[in-house]
C-alpha cells in the first residue's frame, strides 16, 4: 500500500513538471538544494567516510556546480574541493529512483546508498527500498535520463516539505 502511494506521488510530480514550462533552467537546477544548501546542508564527504548522513556546518562551505555545499569539517571541505565529482551525489542529489523514472524530485538525507564508490540519494526510505530491488537497472535508467534532466528546470513543490 505504501509503495503504491509513493509511486503514485512520484508519478504525479512527473506529470505536473511539464506544466511549469515557462521557467528557464540555470546552474542551480543541476543540484538539489534548499535554504540550507546542496542536499539539505548535509556533508557529502561524510557519507563516504562515516557511512552516515552528517549535517554540515554553515561556516564551512564550498561553492560548486551552482550550489553551496556544507561540510562537518575543514578536512571534508578540502577533500570535496579537490575532487567534487568523487564525493558529490549522482544526479545532482536528486532522487535516484525519480531520475530513473524521468523526473527530478528532492531527497531525504537519510535515504542514501553508496554503490561502487558513488553516493545515491532517494526521496524517502520507502522509495529507497523500491530502488534497492533493482539498483543496477535503476542506475542504468537514471544515467540515461540524467542527460536530459540535468539542465531541466527543477520545480520545487509548493508543500513545506521541500522535497
C-alpha positions in Angstrom: 0.0 0.0 0.0 2.7 2.5 1.0 4.8 1.5 -2.1 1.7 2.2 -4.3 1.1 5.5 -2.6 4.8 6.6 -3.1 4.8 5.5 -6.7 1.6 7.5 -7.3 3.1 10.5 -5.7 6.2 10.3 -7.8 4.2 9.9 -11.0 2.0 12.9 -10.1 5.1 15.1 -9.6 6.4 13.9 -13.0 3.1 14.6 -14.7 3.0 18.1 -13.4 6.5 19.1 -14.3 5.8 20.0 -18.0 3.0 22.3 -16.9 5.6 24.7 -15.5 7.1 25.2 -18.9 7.6 29.0 -18.8 10.7 28.8 -16.5 14.2 28.5 -17.7 16.9 26.3 -16.2 20.0 27.6 -14.6 23.0 26.1 -12.8 21.0 25.9 -9.6 18.7 23.5 -11.2 21.5 21.0 -11.6 21.8 20.4 -7.8 19.1 19.7 -5.3 19.4 22.5 -2.8 17.3 24.1 -0.1 17.8 27.1 2.1 20.4 25.0 3.9 22.4 24.5 0.8 23.1 21.5 -1.5 21.5 18.2 -0.3 19.7 20.0 2.6 23.0 21.1 4.1 24.4 17.6 4.7 28.1 16.9 4.2 28.6 14.8 1.0 32.1 13.6 2.1 30.8 12.2 5.4 28.6 9.7 3.5 31.7 8.2 2.2 34.0 8.5 5.2 31.5 7.9 8.1 28.8 5.9 6.2 26.0 8.1 7.6 24.3 11.4 7.0 26.1 14.2 8.9 24.7 17.7 8.9 27.3 20.3 7.6 28.4 23.4 9.4 27.1 26.7 7.9 30.6 28.2 8.5 32.4 25.5 6.4 31.2 25.7 2.8 32.4 25.4 -0.8 30.6 26.7 -3.9 30.4 24.2 -6.7 28.1 23.5 -9.6 25.8 26.4 -8.8 25.2 25.5 -5.2 26.7 26.0 -1.7 27.8 22.8 -0.1 28.2 22.5 3.7 30.8 20.3 5.5 31.2 18.9 9.0 34.9 19.7 9.0 37.5 21.7 7.1 39.2 18.4 6.1 36.0 17.2 4.4 35.6 20.6 2.6 39.1 20.3 1.3 38.6 16.7 0.1 35.5 17.8 -1.7 37.1 20.9 -3.3 40.0 18.7 -4.6 37.7 16.2 -6.2 34.0 17.1 -6.2 32.9 14.5 -8.7 34.2 11.8 -6.4 32.1 12.9 -3.4 29.0 14.7 -4.9 25.9 12.6 -5.1 24.9 11.3 -8.5 22.1 13.2 -10.4 22.9 16.4 -8.5 21.5 15.0 -5.3 18.0 14.5 -6.8 16.3 11.2 -6.1 18.0 8.3 -7.9 14.7 6.5 -8.3 12.9 9.6 -9.6 15.7 10.2 -12.1 15.3 6.6 -13.3 11.6 7.4 -13.8 12.4 10.5 -15.8 12.0 13.4 -13.4 13.7 15.4 -10.6 12.5 15.1 -7.1 14.1 16.1 -3.8 15.7 13.7 -1.3 15.9 12.7 2.3 19.5 12.8 3.6 19.0 9.5 5.5 17.8 7.6 2.4 21.3 7.1 0.9 23.4 4.3 -0.6 27.0 4.1 -1.7 27.3 1.9 -4.8 30.8 1.4 -6.4 32.0 4.5 -4.5 29.2 6.7 -5.7 26.6 8.4 -3.5 22.9 7.9 -4.4 20.1 9.7 -2.6 16.4 8.9 -2.6 13.2 10.7 -1.9 12.4 8.6 1.2 13.3 5.3 2.9 10.3 3.6 1.3 11.3 4.8 -2.2 14.9 3.7 -1.4 13.5 0.2 -0.7 12.0 0.1 -4.1 15.2 1.4 -5.7 17.2 -1.2 -3.8 15.2 -4.0 -5.5 17.0 -3.3 -8.8 19.8 -0.9 -8.2 21.8 -1.8 -11.4 18.7 -1.4 -13.6 17.6 1.9 -12.0 21.1 3.3 -12.2 21.2 2.4 -15.9 17.9 4.2 -16.5 18.8 7.2 -14.4 22.2 7.6 -16.1 20.4 7.7 -19.5 17.7 10.0 -18.2 20.1 12.4 -16.5 21.5 13.5 -19.8 18.1 15.2 -20.5 17.2 16.1 -16.9 20.5 17.6 -15.7 19.8 21.1 -17.2 16.0 20.9 -16.9 14.2 23.2 -14.6 13.5 21.9 -11.1 10.1 23.0 -9.9 10.1 22.9 -6.2 6.8 21.6 -4.7 4.6 24.1 -3.1 4.3 22.0 0.1 6.6 22.8 3.0 8.4 19.5 2.9 10.9 21.0 0.4 11.3 17.6 -1.4 
